[in-house]
Amino acid sequence: MAYENLEMLIDGGWTNGTSGSVEQVFNPATEEVIGELPLAAPADLDRALEGARKGFEVWRRKTAVERQAVLEKAASLMQERREEMARNCTLEMGKTIAESRMEMDFVMGVTRWYAEEGKRAYGRLVPPRFPGARQMVVKEPVGPVAAFVAWNFPGVNVIRKVAGALAAGCSIIIKPSEETPATAIAIARCFQDAGMPDGVINVVFGVPDDVSRHVLGSPLPKKLSFTGSVPVGAHLQKLAADTLKRCTLELGGHAPFIVFDDADVEAAAAAAAAHKFRNAGQVCISPTRFLVQKKVHDDFVDAFVAKAKSIKVGDGSDEANKMGPLIAPRRLEVMQRFVSDAAEKGAEIHCGGERLGNQGWFFAPTVMTNVSLDMAIMSEEPFGPLAPIASFDDVDDVIDEANRLPFGLASYAFTKDGGTAREVSDRIEAGLVGINHVGISTPETPFGGVNESGYGSEGGIEGLEAFLRTKFVTEMGV
């Protein structure tokens, strides 16, 4: 299948930009070059900024129903192009084709959710203290948005920002990852083909720090939305502070997966393995610290290891494969560092622990026990197919461990005891908590973390609110 034509979208036109610079895009399963991506010059970014300014003035004046029609048409085009978009996602990111199809379904779901929710940007009337007065609280779009996203979900990361901004009446400049550009480009084509006015969506690529400094240095964008690592999020927040841009930051995590001794161990292990090795573990809400009560520790390990060993790893384009490669060779080095560090400090490696083959950036599903807190993997997010399993004594011990790190994105717990479930959900510091299942992300529910995992939410009514600002209007004698 032909790979997407790689271009930038600036002020309503598809372009290669003016820099003359390109970056190669690789298929991580084969290491082959599949495309050359044009990179923006400062002049291109200035055109995108001006396009977003003009596009905002047009788009904000559309009614919510008019905006819904465009978003709904875009979602219909995504449905028509689902298979092509999914296969491009697999080509550039490596995830299995089944996962890519599910991602495209989620992209459509987010688009349709925001299309409807944009009609519900409600204000309110406040009873006045003075006779003859009328007091109104009005919600209005915050303005042009600057957005930057990571490579691991080339569709979902993009659409959460694009659809949320558009539904609120904002324009947007988005810089997707240069490693996975085609999925974002295909999404933007759907919006353009659905009748989006020029300048409302701008898609640019370039040297990340150069682009972020240029775009965030401009006073035109009023909002920053970012999905990526904690250090980059902190850096972008500092850049945004110079012009007091509002921020939504969805950053990294280190999710605890807690199994109590009254849980259904087989069900917990099945859910744990499916969620851990999805997208080769390159998921911000992936479980990364498996904490199992001592009584069922060995049974859980046996069940989990069996499931990890059964996973067929290979090119995601092959329907038979259940886990694809890592995004780049640098991630292989990180995985090996974690494994070597753990093994040197006494961890037992039950399966995996090494690269698979010599072509493509594949790393085996890895399970380790006898882990200790001095091992890097227990404090640093692995972002790969590594599963460290530790035991605990009681609920206080495990909650202390779950909250030990400064991150607070996702957490999971399996128990049949309602009181334990309530205590875990109340005491764990995380923006997302799953009890007895791992389905913590849908278009209609808020998605975001606390502490060093960021702040603000995408999805749900909270996701629309992130792109709105509040105006108070009071009238007398009108």
Number of C-alpha atoms within 10 A of each C-alpha: 7 8 15 17 13 20 21 26 25 27 25 20 13 15 16 20 22 13 14 10 14 16 15 13 22 21 24 27 25 18 14 14 12 16 19 16 23 23 23 25 19 17 12 21 22 16 15 28 28 16 23 31 22 18 24 25 17 17 25 21 11 12 12 21 14 13 23 23 15 22 27 20 20 26 25 17 18 23 16 12 15 20 15 17 26 24 24 24 32 26 29 25 31 34 32 30 26 19 20 28 19 14 20 25 19 19 26 26 18 24 28 21 23 30 28 17 21 24 16 15 17 12 14 11 13 12 10 13 9 8 8 10 13 17 16 16 15 16 19 19 25 23 24 30 33 28 27 24 23 19 20 24 22 28 29 22 23 27 22 24 29 28 27 29 32 31 32 31 28 30 34 31 28 26 24 27 21 22 21 27 29 28 28 23 24 21 24 22 18 22 23 19 12 18 13 22 18 21 28 32 31 28 24 29 25 23 12 13 12 12 20 19 14 14 25 25 15 14 14 18 25 21 25 27 28 25 25 20 20 18 12 14 24 15 13 21 21 14 19 25 13 12 16 14 22 18 24 24 27 28 27 26 32 27 26 27 25 31 28 28 19 13 18 16 22 14 14 23 23 17 17 27 22 18 19 25 25 20 28 28 27 22 21 24 26 31 28 31 25 23 23 27 21 17 14 17 20 14 14 26 21 13 17 23 20 16 16 25 16 10 16 14 21 25 26 27 21 13 11 14 17 23 28 32 33 27 27 19 14 10 19 18 11 14 23 15 15 19 25 15 15 24 18 10 14 13 20 16 18 16 16 19 21 16 18 16 11 8 12 23 25 29 26 26 29 22 23 22 21 15 22 16 10 11 20 16 23 22 16 14 20 25 25 27 29 27 27 24 24 21 22 19 14 13 15 13 11 22 19 12 16 27 16 12 17 15 25 30 29 30 29 28 24 27 20 14 11 9 10 15 17 11 13 24 18 11 13 21 23 24 21 23 23 17 19 19 15 23 13 16 16 14 22 17 15 20 23 27 25 22 16 21 25 27 19 19 24 27 24 19 20 17 27 26 24 23 30 22 14 13 11 13 11 12 11 10 7 6
